[in-house]
Amino acid sequence: HPHHGTNLTPSYWYNNLRNPVRFTQTLTNLTNQGHHTYLEPSPHPTLTTAIHHTNPKATTIHTLTRNHHTPHPLHTAHATAWTHGQPTTWPHPHTTTHTPLPTYPFQHKHHW
């Protein structure tokens, strides 16, 4: 992981590709510390299978789904986390703000 204030330079990416990840070791350490729920914020949940192979009792939750452009996958992830005992904060439906979008491309409003 880059330290706060460092740049993601080519050598950073090379080292991340060249050196072992130690995924199993890290996941085992997390499990031994009491972590059993994992959130994967990727449109294609690739780590879910690896997590289940390492810890079959773990709960993995993905928040995005490729080519699904609705909030349904995110709401499902939120509900899954809640039903597995994770603290969540449900947004109140009346607190959501929407920005009005132009009705056609390049619509603009003059302010003079």
Number of C-alpha atoms within 10 A of each C-alpha: 7 9 7 6 6 9 10 11 9 9 10 14 10 10 10 12 10 9 8 8 10 8 13 14 11 11 18 15 12 12 16 10 9 9 13 16 15 16 15 16 14 13 13 13 17 11 16 17 12 13 19 13 12 15 15 11 12 16 17 20 20 22 20 22 17 10 7 10 9 10 11 13 16 16 14 15 19 19 15 16 19 14 11 11 9 12 10 11 8 10 8 7 7 6 7 7 7 6 5 6 8 10 8 7 7 7 8 9 7 4 4 3
